[in-house]
């Protein structure tokens, strides 16, 4: 069979002809790599789960999975591929993954009748083979008289070609000792096994490995198998794919850095899970929920035999910050683990992560496209996990990456209905896969808790109606995959309620139109006179720009004012965020080792979730109450020995205009009903708030959709909100994969011609990336106004791509429609649709060195 070839690209030339690697050897290589991955990459709990679903012992399951991986490229034994793959326009052309999808069932069972909807094991294996490039094949419905379409499709060749394919399959079955197939191969299991097949194929297809190790390997199959398993084990061991190995944790203090608080201690002492499940942790901001979640994840990983952890955050900045903590946790948790990967669209340009990866071969492999989640410990933006619920290419790889982990999701309240619907679908798959999940939030509405828990239970036990409970606040609730509920003891709950109990103040300030900035100035002048650090959170970027300009001008430079928002050049935003965290974060250090005496930061909602900072006072525009609580959590967040005399406790000033209706720009960001309901709750609550005792009550009054709507304009807005939420859920249902118990064909899990980078996991996020171009008097082009970074004139190098992205500014897509595209499209995905702006001004767009990207003359209508 060595006359059939499987690999050619990159192998060089022999005797004037392309060197070709035999197809049989590539199939053996891939099977051996899958065999090694089973031992090295699969967590013990995953091995047991797959074997159980196949009704096999673990050794037989390993043989079967390796065999499925081995037959993945049998479809290359066709005329058009062996002749060099002619143009797709040729009548004889067929993709080799499509050929494998059609051919494999009858090669495994000569009596198999073609019926791809029936869950027969040969057909399911064919679907896996057809999907090993990340896209499952469309269903082929053959006429009744055509028992096996492979025999009637001329593109697959005649009986001789079928005989060649049969010989390949038979040799693999004999080599792996798989005389019979299992009685069952459920399609959801096959979907995630496809992820393992993809990883095995990637590793076995690496040209350097083939040329250096496999080219001269023994040709006799038994000897070759022994050789390849050994060489694959050496290769896989250096890729950072091993799951973490739990060692003994001497005390929670190693993780927390101080004595455990009542929430953390309750999980450490009282949480004794017996199986996988979903935990919800609720507590006020700054309570230590993340450390509590990691303690819970460690316990779940130990009992389920799936010790990996993937932590999901809502923004890039929160993900960057959590990655730093993840590296510390990897050491404090007593984990024998590989590297901690980070994944979001800009992670490759985050300098600390780049430095961390620089000299690590495993990280360089893991940071390839779609690979970071394969590591045992990962910190990612929520988008990277939600893609697993979308019918896009390679979503099965993301599902596979989750199987050996506990999934920790922070800031669950931050996700709008479309994202929550996708998250529910991910959780249904987690329930089926027995992947444990920990959800965290300081302000999580009960109806969301209920929906997400129900989604998990439906995936775990679709035959039963889920029974849902909600956690106490503060507290935790564990719902096992079996449906059983576990709560902390009454004594532990009492300790949580009393711990860090404090009185906070929310000043609800109604102001007349045109007086908003003057109101802000009054508070800032107190800081100017007596010291203090103030955070100001504006509803929109334009409002932040105007507020910054007027506050800075009014105080004539006597107060240092910093502006932070999303329309700054990437490098500038990174510098500003680092400066804010270093001076106002938990471990704040400045030149003299203390916080600044006076500091004013004007920002958008970025600061509410993205940065762990501590102010003496926070001023904010009106927003839904859950977000206001988050912003209150940025005031008096950490213990400080020095506070200005005017700051006597955590205080949030909420600026609420005396206008009807509410500003359209605000209602475009937040549901109008939630703004009106928040206004009413603030008026009824009064200025004082007991934390944590009052938090859950006011959050539910605004955000729990099961509560009756308030009357008047708010009732109209409530109905409009429900209609919009229903639309968003319908859109998510259209874009999402089916839940696992409804997967009757793997075709439904992916859609052709759709790349995950083109699919949004967030509705309404339609942004462009603008690259400024500065022209000097001599005609030279630059990326910065100081003319220190040349603008690339030809295809950019990797260093130039980094420079382009650091200089780029995100903005609404509609702003960029009239800007120029690059003369030659840049290859990096983040630059695929970039536009070039002649800087500093082009039409009504300008890049201000401090304000960032500005359109027209920013106005603050309020």
N, C-alpha and C positions, 0 to 999 in steps of 0.2 A: 504493500500500500504506500510505499514511500514516494511513488510517482505523483501522488496528489500533494499539492503544496498548500500551506496555510498562512505563511507570513512571508512578506517580501520587502516592504518598505523599510529602508534603513539598514538592510543587511549587506549592502555593497554589491560588487560585481565579481563573478567567477567566470573565467574564460570568455569574457566579453558579454556574458549574459547576467541578468539579475540573479543574485544568490537567493534561493528559496528554501524556506524551512518547511519540512514535511508536515502535512495536516495532522496525521496520526500523532506525531510527537507533540504538536501544540495541544491536541485534545488531552493527551496524557499529562502534559505539564499543568494544564488547567485543573484537571481532576486531582492531581497531587497537591496543587496549591490549595484547593478547597479542602482537601484532607487535612492539611497543616493548619489552615484557618480554623477548622473545627476544633482542633486541639489548642491552638494558640490565641485565637481572636474571640471565639464564642465564650461568653460567660457560662459557668456551669448550669445556671438556671435556664439559659436559652437552649443548651443541648438537651436538657431533660424535657423542656416544653416541646421542641420539635419532634423528638422521639415519641413523646406521648401522643401528639397529634397524628403521627404516622402509624401509631400502634406498633412500634418497633422498639427493640432494645437500642441503647445508645450506639453500640458498635455497628449494628445493621443500619441505623439511621445515618451514621457517618458515611458508610459505604454508599448508601443510596444518594445522599446529597453530593458526594464527590462524583458519582456517576452522572447525575443530572448536569453538574458543571462540565464534565468531560464531553458530553454530547452537544454542548452549546453551539459548536461551529460545524456540525455535520452538514449543515446546509451549504458549506463551501464545496462540497463534492457535487458540483453541477457544471454543465458545460461553460456557461458564460463566465463564471468565476475562474475556473481553471484556464480559460483562454485569455484571462487578463481583464475581466469585467468590462465589457463594452459599454458604450454610452447608454444611460438609462432610457434613451429614446429608442434604442434598438428593440425589435420585437422579441428577441431571445433573452432580454435582460430580466433578471429577477434578483432582488436583494437576497443575500445569503441567509439573513435572519428570517425572512419570509419563507424561503425555501425550507429551512429547518422546521418552521412552524407547520408547514404542510406535510413534510416527509416523516417526521419523527414518530407520530402515533402508529402508523402501520409498520414501522421498523421495530417497534417495541412489541406490537401485537398484530400479527399478520391478519387476524380475524376482526380487528377493530374497525367498526363501521364509523364513517365520519359523521360525528354529531358533536360539535364543539360546545354545545350548551350542557350536555350531559357531563357529570363530573366523573369521567373515567380517567384513571391515572395516566395512561398513554397520552390522552389529549391534553391533560394539565401539564405534563412534561413538555409537550409541544408548545404550549403557550409560554412556558418559561423560556424555552429556547428562542421563541420568536421575540421575546422581550429583553434579551440580554444586552441590547444596545439602548435600553432605557425607554423603549416604546413598544407596548404590546400590540400585536397585529390585529387589524380589523377582522371581524368574524367572516369566515368563508362558508357560505351555505351552498353546498353542492346539490345538484339535482338528485332525486331519489335513486335514479338508476346508476349514479356514480358513487360507488361504495367508498372509494378512496381517491380523492382528487389528485393526489400525488401521481397516480398511475396515468392520469389523463391530461396532465399539464406538460406540454412539450418543452417548456423552459427548464424543467427538472431533468430532462434527458429520458432515454428509454430504459429498458430492463437492465442494460449494462451499468448505467449510472446508479440505478436503484441497488443493484448488487454491490457496487462499491460502497455505498452508504451503509448497507446492511453489514458488510464486513467490518467497517469501522465500529459500528455499534456493538456487534458481537465480540470484537476484540476487547473493547472497554468493559463489557459485562463480565467476560472471563477474567480479565486482569483484576477487576475489583470484586470478583466473586459475588455478583448480583444476579443469580439465576432466575429469580422471580421478583416482581415489583410488589410494593406494599398494596394492601387492599384499599387504601385511601390516601389521598393527597389533597386535603382541602384547599380551595383556591386562595383564601387569605393567607394560609401558610405558604403556598407556592409564591404568592406575591413577595413576601419578605425573603424567601429563599432566593428569589431572583436577585435581590440585592447582594447576597453572598456570592452568587454566580458572577455578577458584574465585578465585584472586587477581585475575585480569583482570576477572572479574565484580564483585568487591568494588570495585575502583577505578573501573570504568565506571559503577557504580551510585551513586556519591557525589553526592548531590543538589546540593551546593554547586557542584561541577564542572559538572554538567548545566546548572544555572541561569545560571552566570556565563560559561561558555565554549561549551557545546554548543547551547543553546537557539536561538541565532541563527546557527548554522553553516549553510553552503550546503546546499541540499536535493538538488542534483544529486549522485549518489553518488560519482563520481570526484573531484569537488571537495571533497565532504565528507570522503572518505577522506584526502586530502592535509591538510586542515585538522585532522582528528581525530588523525592520527599525530603531527603537530606539537604539538598541545595535550596529547596523552597523554604525549609525551616530556617536556614541561615538568613535567607532574604527577608522573610516575614518578621523575624525577630528584631530586625532593625528598622521597622516601619512605624513603631509606636502604636500598634494595634492591640496589644494585650490589655485585657480589662484590669482595673485596679485590684490589688490584693489587700484585703482588709487585715490589718494587724491590730493588736490590742490597744485600745485608747485608755490611757491611764485616768484621765478625767476630762470633763467637758471644758474645764478651765483652759486646757491646752488649745482648744478651738476658739473659745470666746475671748480669752485674754484677761478675764477677770471672773470672779465667782458667778456662776450661772444665775440668771434671774428666774422668777417663778415659772414663766412660760418654758424656758429652756430646761429647767430642772424637772418640770412635769413630764416633758417628752422623754428626757433621759431616764427618769425613774418609773414612769407609769406606762409608757408606750412599749408594748410587747407584741408586735404583729406576728401572726402565724402565716400570713399569705400576702400576696400583692393587694394593692388597693389605692384609694385616693384620700389624701389628707388635705384639709383646709385649715390654714393658720390665719387667724385674724387678731390684730392688735394695733394699737395706735402707732403713729410714725415714730421711728427711733427706738422702738421697744426691743429690737434684737430678733426680729422675725427671721432674717436670713440665716443667722447662726442656728436658730431653732429648726429651720427647714433642713439644714445640713445634718444636724443631729438625727432628725427623722429619716432623712434619705440614707444615712449610714445604716440605721437599724433595718430599713426596708431592703437595702442592698444585701445585707447579711442574710436575712431570712429567705429572700427569694433567689439568692445566688446570682444576683445581677448588680454588682457593686459599682458600676459606672454611674456618673452623674452628668446630666446636661442641664445647665441653668439658663433660663430664657428671660430676657429683659425687653422692655418696650422700645428703648432708644439705643443709638450707638454709644452715646456718652455713658449711660448706665451700664452698658455691656463692657466698655473699657474699664470702668471703675470696678465692676464685679470680677473681671478677669484678674486684676491685681489681687483681689481678695482670694480668688480661686487658687492662685499660685501659693498663697500663704496657707489656705486650707489643706492643700495637697500635702503639705508638710505637717500641719498640726493634727490632721485627722488620722495620722499613722497609716498612710496609704503607701503601699509599694506600687507606684504607678508610673506611667509614661508621662509625656508632656501634657500640659493643659492648653488646649487649642482655643482660639477665639474666632468667631465667624460673624461678620456682617459685611455690608458692601464696601466699607472703607477700612476693614481691619488690616489689610496689607499696607496701609499708609499710616498706621498708628505706630509711632517711632518706638515706644517701649516694647511693643509686641514684635516689631521687626528685629530689634536687638535680641530679644529672647529667642527668636527663631534662627538667627544668623548662622550659627555654627552647628546646628542640630539637623542631621540628615533625616531623622524621623519627622521632624516638624516640616522640613522642606517638602517631603512627600505628602504629609497630611494636609498641607495648605494648598494642595492642588484643587482644581475645580470640583466642588461637591464633596470633598473629603473630610473637612475638619470635624464633622460630627462623628466620624468613625473612631476618633480617639476615645479613650476611656473617660476622660474628663474634658468637658467642653463648656464654653460660655458663649452664648449666641443671642442675637436678636430674635424676637418671637417669629419674625417672618421666616426664618430658616427652618422652623419646625412647622409652621402653618402650610408651607409649600407641600408637605407630605399629604395634606388633605386636598390638594388641587390636582386635577387630572392633567398633569404635566409630565414631561419626560423626566425620568430618573426619580420620580417620587417614591418608588419602591426602595431606592437606595437610602432615602432619609428614614423610611419606616424601619428598614433593617438596622440603621445606625442607632435607633432608639431601643432596640430589643434588649440590649444588655445593660440598660441604664435605669436610673430613677430620674424622672423628668420633673424639674423644679421650675415653676413659673411664678415670677414675681410681678407685682403691680397689676394684678388681674383686672382691677377696676379701670385701667387705662385703655381698655380695648372696646371699640365701638361695636354695634350689633353684627356687622358683617364679619369682623374678625372673631367675635365670640362664637358665631355660627361655625366658622372654620375650626376654631379651637375645640368646639364640641365634637366635630367629626374626628379630629386627631385623638381626642380622649376616648371616643368609641373604639378606635383601633388600639389604643393603649390598653383598654379593658380586655379586648380580645387577646392581645399579645401578652397579657399579664405584666405589663409595664406599670410600675407604681408611679404615682404622680403626687406632687406636693404643690398646692396652690397657696399663694400668699397675697394678702391685701390688708391695708389699714381701713379701707372704706368699700367693702364689697357688698352690694345689694343682695338680699336673700334670694330673690328670684334668679339671679345669675348663678349663685352657688347651687341652687336646686337644679337648674338646667344642665350645668356642667357635670354635676354628680350623676344625674340621670343618664347623660350621654355615656359616661364611663361604665355604669352598671349595665346599660343596654348592650354595650360591646362585650362585656364580660359574660352576661347571662341573658341573651336576647329572648329566651323562652319565658322569662319572669318579668312581671311589672315592677319597675324599680321603686323602692321605698326610700324616700329622700328625707334627710334631716338637715338642720342647719346648725352651725357651731354657736356656742356662747361667745360673747364679746367682752373682754379679750378671751381667747381660748383656742382650742383645736378640736377637730372632729375627724376621725378616721373611719372611712367606709370601705370595708374589705370587699374584694371582688365577689365574695359569696353573698354580700348584702348586709352583713353584720356591721353594727356601729359601735365605736369605742370613743369615749369622752374622758377628759380629765376628772379627777375626783372633785368633790365639792370643796374640800380644803384647798386643793390646788387652784381652783377657780377663784376662791376668796383671796388667795395670795396674789394672783394675777391682777385682780381688780384693785387691790390696795397698792401694788408695786408701782412706783413712779406716778402715783396719783397726784394730780396737780390741777390748779385752777387756771384756766386760760381766758383770755378776753378777745372777743370779736367786736370791734367797733364798726357798726353799720352806718356809714356816712352817706347821707343823701346830699347831692350837690346839684346846683343849677348848671345848665349847659354853659360851657365857656369858662368854668371855674375849676375844672379838674386839676390842672397843673398847679394853680395857686394853692389848692388844698394840699397837694403833695409837698409843695415848697415849705409849708408851715412845719411839717414833720421833719423835713430834712434840715431846716435851720436849727432845730433842737440838737441834732447831731453835730452840726457845725459849731454850736456854742459850747456843748457839754460833752462831746464825743459820742461815739456809737456807730454801729454798722447797720445799715438799712437795705433791705431788698425790696425792689419795686417790680411787680409782675404786671405786665400790660397785656391786653387782650390780643393785640395784633402787632406785627413787626412795625407797621407804619406808626402806630401809637407809641411804641417803644422809641423809635427814632425821634419823634417830635418831643416826647417827654425828656429824653436825654438832652436834646438841643436846648430846650427851654430851661430845664433845671440847671444845667451847667452854666448857661448864660446868666441866670438870675443870681447864682451864688458866686459869680465872678471868679471862679477858679479856687475858692477857698476850701471847697470840699472835693476830694478826688471822686470822680464819677466814672463808672465802667459800663459799657453797653455790650450786651450779649444777645444775639438772636441768630436765626438760621440762615440769613442772607449775607453773612460775612464770608470772605474767602476762607477756604478750609484751613489754611495754615494760621490765619489770624484768629479764627474761632478756637482752634486747639490751644494757642498760646494764652488766650483770654481765659478759657476754662481752667487751664493749669494754674494760672495766677490766682484765680478766685478760690480754687480748692486749697492751694497752698496757704493762702492767707485767712480763709474763713472755714476750712474744713475741720474735721475732728482732730487731725494732727497738725493743725495750722502752725506754720513756721514762716517768719519773715526775717529780715536782716537782723533784727534785734531779738528774734526768738519769740515774739509776742504777736498777737493780732494787731492789725492797724488800729490806731485810735479812732479814726473816722474813715468810713468806707461806704459808698453808696453804689449798689449794683442795680442797673435797670435792665430788665430782661423780659422775655416772653415766658410761656409755660415751660420752656426748656429747663428752667431752674427748679421747677416743681418736682420733676422726677429724675433729672439727669445728674444733678450734683448734690453731694452730701455736704451741705454748707449750713452755717449757723449764724443767724442775724439777731440783733437786739430788737428789731421791729421789722415786720413784713407788711407792705402796702400792696393791695391788689385790686384790679378791676373785678366787678361782679363775675362770678363763674359758678357752675354747679357746686353744691355743697361738698360733694366728695372731693373735688379738686381744691376747694378752700381749706378743707381739713389737711390735705397734703401740704399746702402752702403754710398753714399754721405750724406744721411739723418742721419747717425750716427756721422757726424762731425759738430761741432758747433750746436748741436741739441737743447741745452738749453741755456738760458741766463746765462753767467758766468761773474763775475766781474773781474776775473783774468785769463788771457791767457798768454802763453809764448810770448816773443817779436817776434819770428820768425813766429808765427801763426797769419796771418792777415785776416782770413776768412775761410769759409768752403772750404776745398781742398781735392780732391780725386786723388791719384796717381795710375794710371792704368799701370801695368807692362805687356808689350806685347812683346813676344819673336820674334826676326827676324828669323823665321823658316817657312818652307813650307814642308809638310802640318802642320796644328796645331797639338799639342800633342794629341795622341789618348785618353789619360786619361781625357783630357778636353772635347773632343767630345763625350765621353761616358756619360758625365754629362749634357752638354748643346748641343743644336742643332748646328752643324757646321755652318750652314748658319747664325744663329744669331750672332755667334762670328765674322764671316767675315764681316757681315753687320755692326756690332758695330765698328769694327776696321775702316771701311770706314767712318762711321758717325763721329767718334772721330777725324779723320784726317780732315774732311771737316768742322766740327763745330768750331774747334779751342779751345783754353783752357778755354775761358770764357763762362759761362752759366748763363742766367738770370732765377732765380727761383721766381715764378713758370712759367713765360711766355714761356720759351723754352722747358719745360719738355715734354709736350704732343707731340710736333712736332717731337722730336728725338725718342721718344718711338714708335710713329706710323711708322716712317721711317724704323725701324728694325722689329717691331712685327706685323704690320698690313698686313695680308696675302693677302688683296685685292690689295696691291701695287705691281707693276711689279718688278720682281727680278732684281738685279744688274747682270752685265755680268761676264763672266769668271768662275773661280772656284766657286764663290758664287752662280751663277745660277745653277750649278750642285748640289750644296748643298741645294739650295732652293727646287729643284724638289725632292731630296731625303727626305727632311724634310716633304714635303707635302704627299709623299707616306707613310712615317712612321705615320704621324698624322692620315691619313685615316685608317691605320691598327688599331691604338689604338682606334679610334672611333668605328670601327667595333667590336673590342673585347668588348668594353663597351656595345654596343647594344646587343651583344650576352649574356652578363652577367646580363643585367638590366631587370627590370620589364617592361611591356608595359606602354606607357603613359595612363592616366586614360580613355580617350575616346576610347581606343582600348581594354579595359578589357572586354572580352566577357565570361570569366569564371575565377573565383578566383584561379583556379589551376595554372594559368600562373604567379601568383605573388610569388610563392615559389617553391623550388625544394627539393626533399627528400634527406636526408643524408648529408645536407650541413649546417654547423654551421657558424655563421657570423664571429667567430674568425678565421676560416680557409680561409676566402675569403678576398682577398686583394682589397682595394680601391685605391691602388697605384701600377702601373706597375713598375717592376724592383726592387721592395723592397723585397728582399729575404734574410732575416737576421736570424742569429742564436743567442742564448743567451748562452754565455760561463761562467761557474762558476769555478773560480780558486780554486784549492785545494793544500794547502801548507802542507808538511809533515815534522814534527819535527824529530830530531834524535831518539827520543824514540818511534817513530811510530804514535804518535797522529796526527790527521788531523785538519787543521785550515782553516778558510775562508780568513784570512789576514796574511800578512808577519810578523806582530808583534805578532802573536799567542795570540790574545785577544778574538777572536770569534771562538768557536769550530765549526767544520764542522759536520752537522747532520749525525749520523750513522744509525738512524732508521727513520720511517716516521716523517717528520718535523712538528713541531707545528707551530702555526700562527706566533709566534715571530721568529722562525727559518726560515720560508718562507720569512719574511721580510728581515732577514739577508742575505739569499741567493740572493734575488733580488737586494739588495743594493750592494752586492759584484759582481754582474753579469756585463758582458761586452758584448755589441752587436757587431757582426762582420758579414761579408758576409758568407752565408750558406756554400759555398764551402770550406771555411777555416776550418770548424768544422766537416767535414765528417769523419775524422779519430779519432776524440776524443770520449771518452767513454760516454755512457749514464749512468744515475744513476742506481744502482742495482734494485731499485724499483722506478717506475715512480712517480714523485711528482704530487700531485693532482691539484695544482694551474695552471690555464690556461697559465700564463706567463712562467711556468716552464715545460710545457707539453713536449716540445722538447729540453730541455736544455741539454747541453753537459758539461762534466767535464774535465777541463784541469789541468794537473799536473803542478803547478806553482813553481817557476816563469817562467820556460821554458819547452816547450814540442815540440820536433822537431824544426821547424823553427818559431814557435810561442812563444812569450815571453811577460810577463807583466812587463813593466817598471814602477817604482813608480811615474814617472813624465810623460813619453811619453804615457802611457797607453798600449793598446794591439798593438804589433808590429809583423809584419810578415817579416822574413828575415832581411835584412839590408835596411832600407828605403833609397831611392834615390830621389834626385831632379834632374831630367834629364835636367832641364832648369836653 
